[in-house]
Amino acid sequence: MRRALLFFVLGAVVVAAGLIGLSLYSARPPETEVIAVPTQGTTKGSPAAPVTIIEFADFQCSHCADFASGTLKRLEREYIATGKVKLIFRHFPVLGQESVWAAIGAECASQQGKFWAFHDLLFRARKGVDSGAFRPARLLTYAKELGLDEEAFRACLQGGQVAEKVRADIQEGVKYGVEGTPSFVIQGRLIVGNQPYDVFKEAIEEALSQSK
């Protein structure tokens, strides 16, 4: 399982390098964030937050999308925006080739300071597995919707440099025992699946009490 995951992402460099002359498709415009919280790269929340949640997700994963539109919003209001928790997103693309493309696209958006906007757009745009929603041409359209530098984004997709970051995320997930998405690590404790909010709250409150 672990070796298969690593070899799966290795192909992303070759795929990304071959994106030339791609046509563009329509995309839905991004929605407004419910609450503003500090962001830096793939991290959401204050760097000084006493509790860290590491999320391992796949942009084609329906349960990951549900977490992003539901539980995450509540965590933002009650823990992230208040400086108690920071969330770090890690890629774990296991559902198909478009999962890899989406992860690479998100990292290219991160280079222009738009990871979280791209993250939200991808989860809204997702359809079935490898259904075309995350083909490279679509990713270029999403970049345009967000006002990114299209040429820089295209060069990033074609260059394949960020595939190493995606591969490193998977290796980190394997280290924690992650086998599917979404999975979360809260101060070393692994939580598997889009669990009810109270499960996250219990783990966070326990971690907060231990940090005092």
DONU-40573 format. One record per residue: residue number from 1; x, y, z of N, C-alpha, C in turn; chain. Coordinates in steps of 0.05 Angstrom, whole numbers, plus 5000, padded with zeros to 4 digits. Example, Ala and Ser with C-alpha at 12.3 -4.5 7.8 and 13.67 -1.06 7.14 Angstrom:
> nr,n.c1,n.c2,n.c3,ca.c1,ca.c2,ca.c3,c.c1,c.c2,c.c3,kette
> 1,5264,4886,5156,5246,4910,5156,5264,4934,5156,A
> 2,5257,4955,5142,5273,4979,5143,5258,5001,5157,A
This chain:
> nr,n.c1,n.c2,n.c3,ca.c1,ca.c2,ca.c3,c.c1,c.c2,c.c3,kette
> 1,5017,4976,5000,5000,5000,5000,5018,5025,5000,A
> 2,5037,5026,5018,5054,5050,5021,5071,5053,4996,A
> 3,5083,5032,4986,5100,5034,4963,5083,5042,4938,A
> 4,5058,5031,4936,5041,5038,4914,5035,5067,4914,A
> 5,5030,5079,4937,5023,5108,4939,5047,5125,4929,A
> 6,5071,5117,4936,5094,5133,4928,5098,5132,4898,A
> 7,5096,5108,4886,5099,5105,4858,5077,5119,4842,A
> 8,5054,5120,4854,5031,5134,4841,5037,5163,4837,A
> 9,5049,5177,4857,5054,5205,4854,5079,5210,4838,A
> 10,5098,5191,4836,5121,5195,4819,5114,5202,4791,A
> 11,5092,5191,4781,5083,5197,4754,5074,5225,4749,A
> 12,5070,5240,4771,5059,5267,4768,5079,5286,4754,A
> 13,5105,5281,4758,5125,5298,4744,5122,5295,4714,A
> 14,5120,5271,4705,5118,5266,4676,5093,5278,4665,A
> 15,5071,5274,4679,5045,5284,4670,5045,5314,4669,A
> 16,5055,5328,4690,5055,5357,4691,5072,5369,4669,A
> 17,5094,5356,4663,5113,5366,4642,5101,5365,4614,A
> 18,5080,5349,4611,5069,5345,4584,5045,5363,4578,A
> 19,5039,5382,4595,5016,5399,4591,5022,5423,4573,A
> 20,5017,5419,4546,5023,5440,4527,4998,5443,4509,A
> 21,4991,5468,4503,4969,5473,4485,4942,5463,4494,A
> 22,4937,5465,4520,4912,5455,4531,4889,5475,4527,A
> 23,4865,5465,4521,4842,5483,4518,4831,5489,4546,A
> 24,4815,5511,4548,4804,5519,4573,4774,5512,4574,A
> 25,4765,5508,4599,4737,5501,4604,4725,5522,4623,A
> 26,4699,5522,4625,4686,5541,4643,4688,5531,4672,A
> 27,4687,5550,4691,4689,5543,4720,4670,5561,4735,A
> 28,4660,5550,4757,4643,5567,4774,4660,5587,4790,A
> 29,4650,5611,4794,4665,5631,4808,4668,5624,4837,A
> 30,4690,5632,4850,4694,5625,4879,4674,5640,4896,A
> 31,4667,5627,4918,4648,5639,4937,4664,5654,4958,A
> 32,4651,5672,4973,4663,5687,4994,4668,5670,5019,A
> 33,4691,5673,5031,4697,5659,5056,4678,5667,5078,A
> 34,4670,5648,5094,4651,5654,5116,4665,5671,5137,A
> 35,4691,5664,5143,4705,5678,5163,4734,5681,5155,A
> 36,4747,5703,5161,4774,5708,5153,4793,5699,5176,A
> 37,4812,5683,5169,4832,5674,5189,4860,5677,5176,A
> 38,4881,5680,5192,4908,5682,5180,4915,5657,5164,A
> 39,4927,5661,5141,4936,5639,5125,4965,5644,5115,A
> 40,4979,5623,5112,5006,5624,5101,5012,5597,5087,A
> 41,5015,5598,5060,5018,5573,5046,4995,5554,5050,A
> 42,5000,5530,5058,4979,5511,5063,4971,5509,5093,A
> 43,4978,5530,5108,4971,5531,5136,4950,5553,5141,A
> 44,4931,5546,5157,4909,5565,5164,4909,5568,5194,A
> 45,4913,5593,5203,4913,5599,5232,4939,5611,5241,A
> 46,4941,5619,5266,4964,5632,5277,4987,5612,5280,A
> 47,5012,5620,5272,5035,5603,5275,5040,5596,5305,A
> 48,5030,5613,5323,5035,5609,5351,5013,5593,5365,A
> 49,4994,5583,5349,4972,5567,5361,4983,5543,5376,A
> 50,4973,5537,5400,4984,5515,5416,4977,5487,5405,A
> 51,4957,5485,5389,4949,5458,5378,4950,5459,5348,A
> 52,4960,5437,5336,4963,5434,5307,4946,5411,5298,A
> 53,4931,5416,5277,4916,5394,5263,4929,5392,5235,A
> 54,4938,5368,5228,4948,5362,5201,4926,5346,5187,A
> 55,4916,5357,5165,4896,5344,5149,4909,5331,5124,A
> 56,4902,5306,5119,4911,5292,5095,4886,5288,5078,A
> 57,4886,5300,5054,4862,5300,5038,4868,5296,5008,A
> 58,4847,5289,4994,4847,5285,4965,4825,5303,4954,A
> 59,4830,5319,4934,4810,5338,4924,4787,5324,4910,A
> 60,4790,5299,4903,4768,5284,4891,4751,5269,4912,A
> 61,4759,5271,4937,4746,5257,4958,4721,5272,4968,A
> 62,4697,5259,4966,4672,5272,4974,4672,5278,5004,A
> 63,4683,5260,5021,4683,5265,5049,4702,5288,5057,A
> 64,4723,5291,5041,4741,5314,5045,4727,5340,5039,A
> 65,4711,5339,5017,4695,5363,5010,4675,5369,5031,A
> 66,4662,5349,5043,4643,5353,5064,4656,5366,5089,A
> 67,4680,5357,5095,4695,5368,5117,4701,5398,5112,A
> 68,4710,5404,5088,4717,5431,5081,4694,5450,5082,A
> 69,4670,5441,5074,4647,5459,5074,4631,5459,5100,A
> 70,4637,5439,5118,4622,5437,5142,4639,5440,5167,A
> 71,4651,5419,5176,4666,5419,5202,4688,5439,5202,A
> 72,4702,5442,5180,4724,5461,5179,4714,5490,5185,A
> 73,4691,5497,5174,4681,5524,5179,4676,5529,5209,A
> 74,4666,5508,5222,4661,5511,5251,4687,5512,5267,A
> 75,4706,5496,5258,4732,5497,5271,4745,5525,5268,A
> 76,4741,5536,5244,4752,5563,5239,4741,5583,5259,A
> 77,4714,5582,5262,4702,5602,5280,4710,5598,5309,A
> 78,4710,5573,5318,4713,5568,5347,4742,5564,5356,A
> 79,4760,5555,5338,4787,5549,5346,4809,5562,5330,A
> 80,4806,5563,5304,4828,5574,5287,4828,5604,5288,A
> 81,4805,5617,5285,4804,5647,5286,4811,5658,5313,A
> 82,4807,5641,5334,4813,5650,5361,4842,5645,5370,A
> 83,4858,5634,5352,4886,5630,5357,4893,5605,5373,A
> 84,4874,5587,5377,4879,5563,5392,4890,5540,5375,A
> 85,4883,5540,5349,4889,5517,5332,4899,5528,5305,A
> 86,4919,5514,5293,4926,5519,5266,4923,5493,5250,A
> 87,4913,5496,5226,4909,5472,5208,4929,5472,5186,A
> 88,4942,5450,5182,4962,5446,5161,4951,5426,5141,A
> 89,4948,5434,5116,4937,5416,5095,4960,5400,5082,A
> 90,4956,5374,5080,4975,5357,5066,4961,5341,5044,A
> 91,4973,5338,5022,4962,5323,4999,4965,5293,5003,A
> 92,4944,5279,4997,4944,5249,4998,4927,5239,4974,A
> 93,4937,5243,4950,4921,5238,4926,4920,5208,4918,A
> 94,4900,5194,4926,4899,5165,4922,4876,5156,4905,A
> 95,4859,5174,4896,4835,5165,4882,4838,5163,4851,A
> 96,4858,5176,4840,4861,5176,4811,4881,5196,4801,A
> 97,4885,5196,4775,4905,5215,4763,4897,5244,4768,A
> 98,4871,5250,4766,4863,5277,4770,4867,5287,4799,A
> 99,4869,5268,4818,4876,5276,4845,4904,5287,4846,A
> 100,4922,5275,4830,4950,5285,4829,4950,5312,4815,A
> 101,4936,5315,4793,4935,5340,4779,4925,5362,4797,A
> 102,4903,5356,4812,4891,5376,4830,4911,5385,4851,A
> 103,4925,5365,4863,4945,5371,4883,4967,5389,4873,A
> 104,4977,5383,4849,4997,5400,4836,4987,5428,4831,A
> 105,4962,5429,4821,4950,5455,4815,4948,5472,4840,A
> 106,4940,5460,4862,4937,5474,4888,4964,5485,4897,A
> 107,4985,5469,4893,5012,5478,4901,5021,5501,4883,A
> 108,5014,5500,4857,5020,5522,4840,5006,5547,4848,A
> 109,4981,5545,4857,4966,5568,4867,4979,5578,4893,A
> 110,4989,5560,4909,5002,5568,4934,5026,5585,4929,A
> 111,5040,5581,4907,5063,5597,4900,5055,5626,4895,A
> 112,5030,5631,4889,5020,5658,4885,5002,5667,4908,A
> 113,5004,5653,4931,4990,5661,4955,4960,5655,4955,A
> 114,4951,5636,4937,4923,5631,4935,4916,5602,4940,A
> 115,4931,5589,4957,4925,5560,4962,4897,5556,4972,A
> 116,4888,5571,4992,4862,5566,5005,4839,5573,4987,A
> 117,4842,5594,4971,4821,5601,4951,4819,5578,4931,A
> 118,4842,5568,4922,4842,5546,4902,4831,5520,4915,A
> 119,4838,5515,4940,4828,5493,4955,4797,5493,4956,A
> 120,4785,5516,4962,4756,5518,4964,4743,5514,4937,A
> 121,4755,5526,4916,4744,5524,4889,4745,5495,4880,A
> 122,4767,5481,4885,4769,5453,4876,4748,5436,4889,A
> 123,4743,5439,4915,4723,5423,4928,4695,5429,4918,A
> 124,4690,5454,4910,4664,5460,4899,4661,5449,4871,A
> 125,4683,5447,4856,4682,5439,4828,4683,5409,4825,A
> 126,4690,5394,4846,4694,5365,4843,4669,5351,4834,A
> 127,4673,5330,4818,4651,5313,4809,4658,5284,4816,A
> 128,4654,5266,4798,4663,5238,4803,4693,5236,4799,A
> 129,4703,5212,4806,4732,5207,4804,4740,5208,4775,A
> 130,4761,5223,4769,4772,5226,4742,4751,5231,4721,A
> 131,4733,5250,4728,4710,5257,4710,4716,5281,4692,A
> 132,4740,5292,4695,4748,5315,4678,4749,5341,4693,A
> 133,4738,5342,4718,4737,5367,4733,4765,5378,4739,A
> 134,4785,5360,4741,4812,5369,4749,4832,5363,4727,A
> 135,4823,5362,4702,4843,5360,4680,4859,5386,4679,A
> 136,4883,5385,4669,4900,5409,4669,4887,5434,4658,A
> 137,4871,5431,4636,4858,5454,4624,4838,5467,4643,A
> 138,4824,5450,4659,4806,5461,4679,4821,5476,4701,A
> 139,4844,5465,4709,4860,5478,4730,4868,5506,4720,A
> 140,4875,5508,4695,4883,5534,4684,4860,5554,4685,A
> 141,4836,5543,4680,4812,5560,4681,4807,5570,4709,A
> 142,4810,5552,4729,4806,5559,4757,4826,5581,4765,A
> 143,4851,5578,4755,4871,5598,4761,4863,5625,4751,A
> 144,4852,5625,4727,4842,5650,4715,4819,5662,4731,A
> 145,4801,5645,4741,4778,5654,4757,4788,5668,4782,A
> 146,4810,5659,4793,4821,5670,4818,4840,5693,4813,A
> 147,4844,5701,4788,4861,5723,4782,4891,5717,4785,A
> 148,4899,5692,4782,4927,5685,4784,4942,5693,4758,A
> 149,4968,5695,4760,4984,5699,4736,4983,5673,4720,A
> 150,4969,5674,4697,4964,5649,4682,4990,5637,4671,A
> 151,5008,5653,4662,5033,5642,4650,5050,5629,4672,A
> 152,5051,5642,4695,5067,5630,4717,5054,5604,4726,A
> 153,5027,5604,4727,5013,5579,4736,5017,5557,4715,A
> 154,5015,5564,4690,5019,5544,4669,5048,5533,4670,A
> 155,5067,5550,4674,5095,5542,4675,5099,5523,4699,A
> 156,5086,5529,4721,5088,5512,4745,5076,5484,4739,A
> 157,5053,5483,4726,5041,5458,4719,5059,5441,4701,A
> 158,5070,5455,4681,5087,5441,4662,5114,5433,4673,A
> 159,5124,5448,4692,5151,5443,4703,5153,5419,4720,A
> 160,5132,5413,4735,5133,5389,4752,5148,5392,4778,A
> 161,5158,5416,4784,5174,5419,4809,5158,5413,4834,A
> 162,5133,5421,4834,5118,5418,4859,5109,5389,4864,A
> 163,5113,5371,4845,5107,5343,4850,5123,5332,4873,A
> 164,5147,5343,4878,5163,5333,4900,5149,5340,4927,A
> 165,5136,5364,4928,5122,5371,4952,5098,5352,4957,A
> 166,5084,5345,4936,5062,5326,4938,5072,5299,4948,A
> 167,5094,5290,4936,5106,5264,4945,5114,5265,4974,A
> 168,5125,5287,4983,5134,5290,5011,5110,5289,5029,A
> 169,5087,5301,5021,5063,5300,5037,5053,5271,5041,A
> 170,5054,5256,5019,5045,5228,5021,5064,5212,5040,A
> 171,5089,5217,5038,5108,5203,5055,5103,5210,5084,A
> 172,5096,5235,5090,5089,5243,5117,5064,5229,5127,A
> 173,5044,5227,5109,5020,5213,5117,5025,5183,5123,A
> 174,5041,5171,5106,5048,5142,5111,5061,5139,5138,A
> 175,5078,5158,5145,5092,5157,5171,5072,5157,5194,A
> 176,5050,5172,5191,5030,5174,5212,5010,5151,5211,A
> 177,5012,5134,5190,4994,5111,5188,4969,5118,5172,A
> 178,4969,5139,5156,4946,5147,5140,4944,5127,5117,A
> 179,4919,5118,5112,4914,5100,5090,4891,5110,5072,A
> 180,4876,5129,5081,4854,5140,5065,4848,5168,5073,A
> 181,4829,5180,5058,4823,5208,5063,4793,5212,5070,A
> 182,4787,5233,5086,4807,5250,5100,4817,5236,5125,A
> 183,4841,5243,5132,4853,5234,5158,4865,5258,5171,A
> 184,4865,5258,5197,4875,5281,5212,4894,5272,5235,A
> 185,4914,5288,5239,4932,5283,5262,4931,5307,5280,A
> 186,4921,5303,5304,4919,5324,5324,4938,5319,5347,A
> 187,4960,5333,5347,4981,5329,5367,4989,5300,5370,A
> 188,4992,5287,5347,5001,5259,5346,4979,5238,5346,A
> 189,4954,5247,5350,4931,5228,5351,4918,5227,5323,A
> 190,4916,5203,5312,4904,5200,5285,4874,5197,5287,A
> 191,4860,5213,5272,4831,5212,5269,4825,5206,5240,A
> 192,4810,5184,5235,4805,5176,5207,4776,5183,5200,A
> 193,4773,5196,5177,4747,5201,5166,4736,5228,5175,A
> 194,4714,5237,5162,4701,5262,5169,4683,5257,5192,A
> 195,4695,5256,5216,4681,5250,5240,4663,5273,5249,A
> 196,4643,5269,5266,4627,5291,5276,4644,5312,5290,A
> 197,4634,5336,5290,4649,5358,5302,4658,5352,5330,A
> 198,4642,5339,5346,4648,5334,5374,4673,5317,5377,A
> 199,4679,5300,5358,4703,5284,5359,4728,5302,5357,A
> 200,4727,5321,5339,4749,5340,5336,4751,5358,5361,A
> 201,4728,5366,5371,4728,5384,5395,4741,5370,5418,A
> 202,4734,5344,5422,4745,5329,5445,4775,5327,5443,A
> 203,4785,5321,5418,4814,5318,5414,4828,5344,5418,A
> 204,4816,5366,5408,4828,5392,5411,4829,5401,5440,A
> 205,4807,5398,5454,4806,5406,5482,4826,5391,5499,A
> 206,4829,5365,5493,4849,5349,5507,4877,5359,5502,A
> 207,4882,5365,5476,4909,5376,5469,4914,5403,5482,A
> 208,4893,5420,5483,4896,5446,5495,4902,5444,5525,A
> 209,4889,5425,5538,4894,5422,5567,4922,5412,5572,A
> 210,4933,5396,5554,4960,5385,5557,4981,5406,5551,A
> 211,4973,5427,5535,4993,5448,5528,4996,5469,5549,A
> 212,4979,5469,5569,4981,5489,5590,5003,5483,5610,A
